[in-house]
Amino acid sequence: MDVTWSVDLSLDRGSPVPLYFQLSQQLESAIEHGRLRPGALLGNEIRLAGRLGLSRPTVRQAIQNLVDKGLLVRRRGVGTQVVHPRVRRPSQLSSLWDDLEAAGRRPSTLVRSLAAVPAPPEVATALGLADGAEVLRLERLRLADGEPLALLLTYLPPHGFRPSADELETTGLYRLLRTAGVTPHSARQTIGARAATPEEATALTEPPGAPLLTLTRTAYDTAGRAVEHGTHACRASRYSLDLQLLLRP
């Protein structure tokens, strides 16, 4: 069934906005607001073009725009399918778990490893510890609505807080830190990108070499002590970061 028939689509042919872009915006709004649900099939381009009085290339361009944004995916033998919209995170200090909940998504976590280890040199430097000092290493897979979203590698200094795997799988790390009396207040964060390793691609259900967005962060409490250092590897097809930029006078 063509689910676009359940969505009101209207085009203003007198507008300077290109018709393909008008259609793309309306379909994107329907996806963002849940009128087109993840997993739904868009149906035949020719039928949609006929319904709206558009050429097939115009409809194809609108759909390709949403494929490029990660909102639609073309599957051979299946058709064009709606996928979960990207997680858009604000450029403030927050927990991915909390951001997912605020966006109406259902977060969950799979703890891949949890162990006390000697701090690698770069981790010891970030946390202000002596080389080889014991830290707690957490490796987690974060999911949104059951779909893999990010691999989280985190190191915690020896501040007396040691979460269990069960706790980490049922709530966010920052919530657990605050409950233990440790309050992240500020952070230094570096944003980068690279290709997924074969192991990462398997865990994130991406093809080998797929682009990943990387976030390396050290968080500090109100006294300026480092309370967490970690690196997130996120699916670029499902994740974006919103930044507010101010023009310096």
C-alpha positions as a Python dict, from the first residue, in 0.01 Angstrom:
ca = {
    (1, 'M'): (0, 0, 0),
    (2, 'D'): (126, 348, -90),
    (3, 'V'): (133, 527, 247),
    (4, 'T'): (170, 870, 84),
    (5, 'W'): (-204, 857, 8),
    (6, 'S'): (-263, 900, 384),
    (7, 'V'): (-60, 1225, 387),
    (8, 'D'): (-196, 1559, 264),
    (9, 'L'): (48, 1680, -3),
    (10, 'S'): (-16, 2014, -170),
    (11, 'L'): (214, 2207, -402),
    (12, 'D'): (218, 2579, -477),
    (13, 'R'): (306, 2610, -845),
    (14, 'G'): (323, 2988, -814),
    (15, 'S'): (595, 2971, -550),
    (16, 'P'): (960, 3038, -637),
    (17, 'V'): (1047, 2728, -431),
    (18, 'P'): (1115, 2436, -669),
    (19, 'L'): (842, 2174, -677),
    (20, 'Y'): (1080, 1891, -590),
    (21, 'F'): (1189, 2081, -278),
    (22, 'Q'): (830, 2152, -173),
    (23, 'L'): (750, 1782, -201),
    (24, 'S'): (1069, 1685, -20),
    (25, 'Q'): (990, 1925, 268),
    (26, 'Q'): (635, 1794, 307),
    (27, 'L'): (746, 1432, 309),
    (28, 'E'): (1022, 1517, 559),
    (29, 'S'): (769, 1689, 787),
    (30, 'A'): (542, 1382, 767),
    (31, 'I'): (833, 1158, 869),
    (32, 'E'): (950, 1388, 1150),
    (33, 'H'): (596, 1414, 1296),
    (34, 'G'): (518, 1042, 1269),
    (35, 'R'): (261, 1060, 989),
    (36, 'L'): (494, 841, 783),
    (37, 'R'): (620, 575, 1022),
    (38, 'P'): (957, 394, 1007),
    (39, 'G'): (927, 84, 790),
    (40, 'A'): (648, 226, 572),
    (41, 'L'): (686, 192, 195),
    (42, 'L'): (649, 504, -16),
    (43, 'G'): (511, 324, -317),
    (44, 'N'): (562, 378, -685),
    (45, 'E'): (724, 704, -807),
    (46, 'I'): (509, 701, -1122),
    (47, 'R'): (185, 684, -920),
    (48, 'L'): (299, 963, -687),
    (49, 'A'): (396, 1176, -987),
    (50, 'G'): (57, 1115, -1148),
    (51, 'R'): (-130, 1197, -828),
    (52, 'L'): (51, 1531, -791),
    (53, 'G'): (73, 1618, -1158),
    (54, 'L'): (454, 1613, -1152),
    (55, 'S'): (714, 1462, -1379),
    (56, 'R'): (882, 1145, -1260),
    (57, 'P'): (1230, 1313, -1247),
    (58, 'T'): (1084, 1579, -1012),
    (59, 'V'): (950, 1313, -775),
    (60, 'R'): (1273, 1115, -799),
    (61, 'Q'): (1474, 1427, -707),
    (62, 'A'): (1252, 1490, -402),
    (63, 'I'): (1291, 1132, -285),
    (64, 'Q'): (1668, 1132, -347),
    (65, 'N'): (1695, 1444, -129),
    (66, 'L'): (1544, 1247, 160),
    (67, 'V'): (1761, 943, 86),
    (68, 'D'): (2066, 1172, 112),
    (69, 'K'): (1937, 1298, 450),
    (70, 'G'): (1901, 942, 580),
    (71, 'L'): (1520, 958, 609),
    (72, 'L'): (1448, 716, 326),
    (73, 'V'): (1633, 414, 197),
    (74, 'R'): (1600, 233, -135),
    (75, 'R'): (1597, -146, -87),
    (76, 'R'): (1629, -375, -388),
    (77, 'G'): (1321, -592, -419),
    (78, 'V'): (1140, -392, -149),
    (79, 'G'): (1114, -31, -266),
    (80, 'T'): (1164, 306, -102),
    (81, 'Q'): (1120, 274, 274),
    (82, 'V'): (1096, 522, 560),
    (83, 'V'): (1369, 487, 822),
    (84, 'H'): (1412, 646, 1164),
    (85, 'P'): (1505, 1015, 1140),
    (86, 'R'): (1853, 1110, 1251),
    (87, 'V'): (1913, 1187, 1614),
    (88, 'R'): (1988, 1559, 1634),
    (89, 'R'): (2187, 1648, 1942),
    (90, 'P'): (2229, 2001, 2074),
    (91, 'S'): (2578, 2142, 2119),
    (92, 'Q'): (2549, 2145, 2497),
    (93, 'L'): (2669, 1907, 2766),
    (94, 'S'): (2404, 1637, 2779),
    (95, 'S'): (2362, 1262, 2786),
    (96, 'L'): (2280, 1077, 2465),
    (97, 'W'): (2026, 876, 2666),
    (98, 'D'): (1850, 1197, 2779),
    (99, 'D'): (1863, 1344, 2427),
    (100, 'L'): (1700, 1033, 2282),
    (101, 'E'): (1422, 1042, 2539),
    (102, 'A'): (1366, 1414, 2476),
    (103, 'A'): (1333, 1339, 2103),
    (104, 'G'): (1064, 1078, 2173),
    (105, 'R'): (1294, 785, 2097),
    (106, 'R'): (1332, 472, 2309),
    (107, 'P'): (1697, 439, 2424),
    (108, 'S'): (1854, 112, 2531),
    (109, 'T'): (2210, -9, 2592),
    (110, 'L'): (2407, -327, 2546),
    (111, 'V'): (2715, -339, 2769),
    (112, 'R'): (2991, -503, 2566),
    (113, 'S'): (3259, -483, 2837),
    (114, 'L'): (3303, -340, 3186),
    (115, 'A'): (3638, -373, 3362),
    (116, 'A'): (3906, -196, 3566),
    (117, 'V'): (4216, -142, 3349),
    (118, 'P'): (4539, 60, 3359),
    (119, 'A'): (4475, 398, 3197),
    (120, 'P'): (4625, 435, 2849),
    (121, 'P'): (4857, 739, 2830),
    (122, 'E'): (4608, 962, 2644),
    (123, 'V'): (4331, 869, 2891),
    (124, 'A'): (4555, 933, 3193),
    (125, 'T'): (4642, 1275, 3052),
    (126, 'A'): (4277, 1363, 2986),
    (127, 'L'): (4169, 1256, 3335),
    (128, 'G'): (4468, 1412, 3513),
    (129, 'L'): (4598, 1078, 3641),
    (130, 'A'): (4938, 914, 3658),
    (131, 'D'): (5021, 683, 3367),
    (132, 'G'): (4886, 336, 3434),
    (133, 'A'): (4648, 447, 3711),
    (134, 'E'): (4345, 223, 3740),
    (135, 'V'): (4033, 342, 3560),
    (136, 'L'): (3698, 184, 3483),
    (137, 'R'): (3659, 109, 3112),
    (138, 'L'): (3303, 89, 2973),
    (139, 'E'): (3225, -22, 2620),
    (140, 'R'): (2859, 9, 2526),
    (141, 'L'): (2634, -11, 2222),
    (142, 'R'): (2359, 251, 2235),
    (143, 'L'): (2037, 179, 2048),
    (144, 'A'): (1738, 397, 1960),
    (145, 'D'): (1406, 214, 1920),
    (146, 'G'): (1603, -110, 1899),
    (147, 'E'): (1826, 14, 1615),
    (148, 'P'): (2204, 47, 1674),
    (149, 'L'): (2310, 411, 1686),
    (150, 'A'): (2653, 451, 1848),
    (151, 'L'): (2944, 269, 2006),
    (152, 'L'): (3046, 436, 2332),
    (153, 'L'): (3391, 384, 2484),
    (154, 'T'): (3417, 556, 2822),
    (155, 'Y'): (3678, 575, 3098),
    (156, 'L'): (3591, 677, 3455),
    (157, 'P'): (3853, 788, 3711),
    (158, 'P'): (3868, 620, 4055),
    (159, 'H'): (3616, 848, 4229),
    (160, 'G'): (3436, 565, 4411),
    (161, 'F'): (3161, 532, 4152),
    (162, 'R'): (3134, 190, 3986),
    (163, 'P'): (2809, 125, 3800),
    (164, 'S'): (2693, -228, 3728),
    (165, 'A'): (2617, -360, 3381),
    (166, 'D'): (2249, -382, 3477),
    (167, 'E'): (2243, -14, 3576),
    (168, 'L'): (2416, 93, 3255),
    (169, 'E'): (2166, -101, 3045),
    (170, 'T'): (1862, 63, 3204),
    (171, 'T'): (1957, 432, 3223),
    (172, 'G'): (2214, 689, 3113),
    (173, 'L'): (2564, 723, 3257),
    (174, 'Y'): (2518, 1090, 3349),
    (175, 'R'): (2208, 1005, 3552),
    (176, 'L'): (2405, 744, 3741),
    (177, 'L'): (2689, 990, 3799),
    (178, 'R'): (2450, 1252, 3938),
    (179, 'T'): (2287, 993, 4164),
    (180, 'A'): (2633, 910, 4300),
    (181, 'G'): (2696, 1279, 4373),
    (182, 'V'): (2918, 1340, 4069),
    (183, 'T'): (2780, 1624, 3855),
    (184, 'P'): (2918, 1683, 3503),
    (185, 'H'): (2927, 2059, 3458),
    (186, 'S'): (3141, 2136, 3152),
    (187, 'A'): (3336, 1952, 2886),
    (188, 'R'): (3591, 1973, 2607),
    (189, 'Q'): (3473, 1793, 2295),
    (190, 'T'): (3632, 1721, 1958),
    (191, 'I'): (3417, 1626, 1659),
    (192, 'G'): (3562, 1419, 1377),
    (193, 'A'): (3482, 1160, 1113),
    (194, 'R'): (3634, 839, 986),
    (195, 'A'): (3547, 509, 818),
    (196, 'A'): (3403, 224, 1023),
    (197, 'T'): (3625, -74, 1098),
    (198, 'P'): (3482, -417, 1009),
    (199, 'E'): (3398, -480, 1378),
    (200, 'E'): (3228, -141, 1416),
    (201, 'A'): (3036, -187, 1093),
    (202, 'T'): (2902, -522, 1215),
    (203, 'A'): (2795, -380, 1552),
    (204, 'L'): (2628, -78, 1393),
    (205, 'T'): (2472, -272, 1101),
    (206, 'E'): (2657, -57, 849),
    (207, 'P'): (2865, -169, 549),
    (208, 'P'): (3243, -188, 608),
    (209, 'G'): (3404, 150, 559),
    (210, 'A'): (3077, 341, 618),
    (211, 'P'): (3124, 697, 749),
    (212, 'L'): (3113, 744, 1126),
    (213, 'L'): (3083, 1066, 1322),
    (214, 'T'): (3324, 1063, 1618),
    (215, 'L'): (3295, 1262, 1939),
    (216, 'T'): (3581, 1266, 2190),
    (217, 'R'): (3483, 1428, 2519),
    (218, 'T'): (3630, 1494, 2863),
    (219, 'A'): (3371, 1612, 3116),
    (220, 'Y'): (3447, 1806, 3435),
    (221, 'D'): (3258, 1872, 3758),
    (222, 'T'): (3198, 2214, 3916),
    (223, 'A'): (3543, 2200, 4080),
    (224, 'G'): (3713, 2142, 3744),
    (225, 'R'): (3797, 1775, 3811),
    (226, 'A'): (3770, 1536, 3516),
    (227, 'V'): (3487, 1290, 3579),
    (228, 'E'): (3465, 1110, 3244),
    (229, 'H'): (3660, 1067, 2921),
    (230, 'G'): (3522, 886, 2622),
    (231, 'T'): (3490, 847, 2248),
    (232, 'H'): (3164, 791, 2065),
    (233, 'A'): (3150, 642, 1715),
    (234, 'C'): (2808, 723, 1569),
    (235, 'R'): (2635, 622, 1248),
    (236, 'A'): (2652, 926, 1021),
    (237, 'S'): (2334, 805, 848),
    (238, 'R'): (2139, 826, 1175),
    (239, 'Y'): (2308, 1105, 1371),
    (240, 'S'): (2375, 1476, 1344),
    (241, 'L'): (2492, 1751, 1578),
    (242, 'D'): (2324, 2092, 1596),
    (243, 'L'): (2557, 2386, 1658),
    (244, 'Q'): (2464, 2743, 1738),
    (245, 'L'): (2719, 2986, 1595),
    (246, 'L'): (2747, 3349, 1702),
    (247, 'L'): (2916, 3617, 1491),
    (248, 'R'): (3191, 3779, 1694),
    (249, 'P'): (3177, 4162, 1663),
}
